[in-house]
Amino acid sequence: MWRTLALASAFFPGLFVLCIRLLRWAAPGWSLKDRILLSGRLVSTVQATMATVSGITVVRNCKDVVHDSS
């Protein structure tokens, strides 16, 4: 679990910075505020998608989601 936390702690901020830099190149007329806003929304979308996929995976692979530990 610690490894996953460490990877996520590097992945999501890295994705945020990457989005800001890519938007600087793709939309040079946008302000920093606009790039930060869109980057935050993109990272939130990625997090939400990953959480949804994880939840669906758990529900599909467990007979009893509350009590199943495998």
Secondary structure as UniProt FT lines:
FT   HELIX           2..26
FT   TURN            28..29
FT   HELIX           32..61
FT   TURN            65..67
//
